[in-house]
Amino acid sequence: MASFNVTGVVQALDGIRTEWRDSQKRSREPDAREFPSRIALAEVVEALKGVLFPMRLGPVDLRHTSENFYVGHTLDTALHRLLDQARLELRYASRHDPRDEAALQAQAFEAIDRFAQALPAIRRQLDLDVLAAYGGDPAATSVDEVLLCYPGVLALIHHRLAHPLYTFGLPLLARIIAELAHSQTGIDIHPGAQIGDSFFIDHGTGVVIGETAVIGKGVRIYQAVTLGAKRFATDEEGHLEKGGLRHPVVEDDVVIYAGATILGRVTLGKGAVIGGNVWITSSVPPGASITQANLRHALCTDPPED
């Protein structure tokens, strides 16, 4: 039987990894792991889904009589695993400027403790999201169907978990959790986005919501909607400048139909309706109805030509 030169490939890959680690000033400790695990975080998120909705997203053999025991045990285990991942992220973030280990451990514990205390509010917010989806879709037969089947709700569960971690100083954990939902649903919500109560993403595939987007209460959007940046500022050397408010503000009760693209730090006023496949780079007044047919007339501020 023919054999492959696996040894040569292994040695070549080892050399490439060594070059990369040296260039990035990575740890050379043999037992060190420097950054969080996507696999571990996927398991934590699944556990937290069961904690939030034990009888619907928890184990199949769970009964009401043991619900609190399951929630307590699962939550404690998940939080300790999440704490381990938080420590890894904070060590990774300080790799070029090492910090006191005790201070790092304390910061990690504080962040995860704050996250744990936020879970009841997250559950209440998700209940409102589920009700918005049920109320906004005539095809929905029950709130349970919405929770179990709707990709928009799955993406929101991940976002509602990821956003506080982002806020509490763990952006890498938050981003991994967000990308787990992105890979499953095709819905890309940056964990930095601020999203109000009763948010409904219908169908969902292709939705993109940028880091600095702000979404009010009672907003409904459809598939392939983009809340993105219009342009990216660069420094003198041509490198992208990080941060900055570059995504839209969507006020309460706005509806955005399929394929609409809204770019830049513009505001969609309260109660506005944005039609399908429009391209918007200017603010929209409250209550306006924007379609392809009336877009230029509705948003143009220049005087008409003679």
URZI-V219978 format. One record per residue. N is the residue number from 1. RES is the residue in one small letter. SS is DSSP state (alpha for helix, beta for strand, coil for the rest). NEAR is the number of other C-alpha atoms within 8 Angstrom. Layout:
# URZI-V219978
n res ss near
N RES SS NEAR
N RES SS NEAR
This chain:
# URZI-V219978
n res ss near
1 m coil 2
2 a coil 3
3 s coil 4
4 f coil 4
5 n coil 6
6 v alpha 6
7 t alpha 6
8 g alpha 7
9 v alpha 8
10 v alpha 8
11 q alpha 8
12 a alpha 8
13 l alpha 8
14 d alpha 8
15 g alpha 8
16 i alpha 8
17 r alpha 8
18 t alpha 8
19 e alpha 8
20 w alpha 8
21 r alpha 11
22 d alpha 8
23 s alpha 7
24 q coil 6
25 k coil 7
26 r coil 8
27 s coil 7
28 r coil 6
29 e coil 5
30 p coil 4
31 d coil 4
32 a coil 7
33 r coil 5
34 e coil 9
35 f coil 9
36 p coil 11
37 s coil 7
38 r alpha 7
39 i alpha 6
40 a alpha 9
41 l alpha 14
42 a alpha 10
43 e alpha 8
44 v alpha 12
45 v alpha 10
46 e alpha 8
47 a alpha 12
48 l alpha 11
49 k alpha 12
50 g alpha 14
51 v alpha 12
52 l alpha 8
53 f coil 9
54 p alpha 13
55 m alpha 11
56 r alpha 8
57 l alpha 9
58 g coil 12
59 p coil 8
60 v coil 4
61 d coil 4
62 l coil 10
63 r coil 7
64 h alpha 6
65 t alpha 5
66 s alpha 8
67 e alpha 11
68 n alpha 7
69 f alpha 7
70 y alpha 9
71 v alpha 11
72 g alpha 8
73 h alpha 8
74 t alpha 11
75 l alpha 11
76 d alpha 8
77 t alpha 8
78 a alpha 11
79 l alpha 11
80 h alpha 8
81 r alpha 10
82 l alpha 11
83 l alpha 11
84 d alpha 8
85 q alpha 13
86 a alpha 13
87 r alpha 11
88 l alpha 12
89 e alpha 14
90 l alpha 11
91 r alpha 13
92 y alpha 9
93 a alpha 7
94 s coil 9
95 r coil 8
96 h coil 6
97 d coil 5
98 p coil 7
99 r coil 8
100 d coil 6
101 e alpha 6
102 a alpha 6
103 a alpha 8
104 l alpha 12
105 q alpha 9
106 a alpha 8
107 q alpha 8
108 a alpha 12
109 f alpha 9
110 e alpha 8
111 a alpha 12
112 i alpha 13
113 d alpha 8
114 r alpha 9
115 f alpha 11
116 a alpha 8
117 q alpha 7
118 a alpha 9
119 l alpha 9
120 p alpha 7
121 a alpha 7
122 i alpha 10
123 r alpha 9
124 r alpha 8
125 q alpha 10
126 l alpha 12
127 d alpha 8
128 l alpha 11
129 d alpha 13
130 v alpha 14
131 l alpha 10
132 a alpha 12
133 a alpha 15
134 y alpha 13
135 g alpha 7
136 g alpha 7
137 d coil 8
138 p coil 7
139 a coil 4
140 a coil 10
141 t coil 7
142 s coil 7
143 v alpha 10
144 d alpha 7
145 e alpha 10
146 v alpha 13
147 l alpha 10
148 l alpha 8
149 c alpha 6
150 y coil 10
151 p alpha 9
152 g alpha 13
153 v alpha 14
154 l alpha 11
155 a alpha 14
156 l alpha 9
157 i alpha 10
158 h alpha 12
159 h alpha 13
160 r alpha 10
161 l alpha 11
162 a alpha 14
163 h alpha 13
164 p alpha 10
165 l alpha 15
166 y alpha 15
167 t alpha 9
168 f coil 9
169 g coil 7
170 l coil 13
171 p alpha 10
172 l alpha 8
173 l alpha 15
174 a alpha 14
175 r alpha 12
176 i alpha 10
177 i alpha 15
178 a alpha 16
179 e alpha 9
180 l alpha 9
181 a alpha 14
182 h alpha 12
183 s alpha 8
184 q alpha 6
185 t alpha 12
186 g coil 11
187 i coil 14
188 d beta 12
189 i beta 14
190 h coil 11
191 p coil 13
192 g coil 11
193 a coil 14
194 q beta 9
195 i beta 9
196 g coil 9
197 d coil 10
198 s coil 14
199 f coil 14
200 f beta 15
201 i beta 12
202 d coil 11
203 h coil 9
204 g coil 14
205 t coil 9
206 g coil 11
207 v coil 14
208 v beta 12
209 i beta 12
210 g coil 13
211 e coil 10
212 t coil 12
213 a coil 16
214 v beta 12
215 i beta 13
216 g coil 12
217 k coil 12
218 g coil 13
219 v coil 15
220 r beta 12
221 i beta 12
222 y coil 14
223 q coil 14
224 a coil 12
225 v coil 16
226 t beta 13
227 l beta 13
228 g beta 15
229 a coil 12
230 k coil 9
231 r coil 6
232 f coil 7
233 a coil 6
234 t beta 9
235 d coil 8
236 e coil 5
237 e coil 5
238 g coil 6
239 h coil 7
240 l beta 8
241 e coil 8
242 k coil 4
243 g coil 4
244 g coil 5
245 l coil 6
246 r coil 12
247 h coil 17
248 p coil 17
249 v beta 11
250 v beta 14
251 e coil 15
252 d coil 12
253 d coil 12
254 v coil 16
255 v beta 11
256 i beta 13
257 y coil 14
258 a coil 12
259 g coil 12
260 a coil 16
261 t beta 12
262 i beta 13
263 l beta 15
264 g coil 12
265 r coil 10
266 v coil 13
267 t beta 12
268 l beta 14
269 g coil 15
270 k coil 12
271 g coil 12
272 a coil 16
273 v beta 12
274 i beta 13
275 g coil 13
276 g coil 11
277 n coil 10
278 v coil 13
279 w beta 8
280 i beta 9
281 t coil 9
282 s coil 7
283 s coil 10
284 v beta 11
285 p coil 10
286 p coil 9
287 g coil 9
288 a coil 10
289 s beta 8
290 i beta 12
291 t coil 10
292 q coil 9
293 a coil 5
294 n coil 8
295 l alpha 10
296 r alpha 7
297 h alpha 6
298 a alpha 7
299 l alpha 9
300 c coil 6
301 t coil 4
302 d coil 4
303 p coil 4
304 p coil 4
305 e coil 3
306 d coil 2
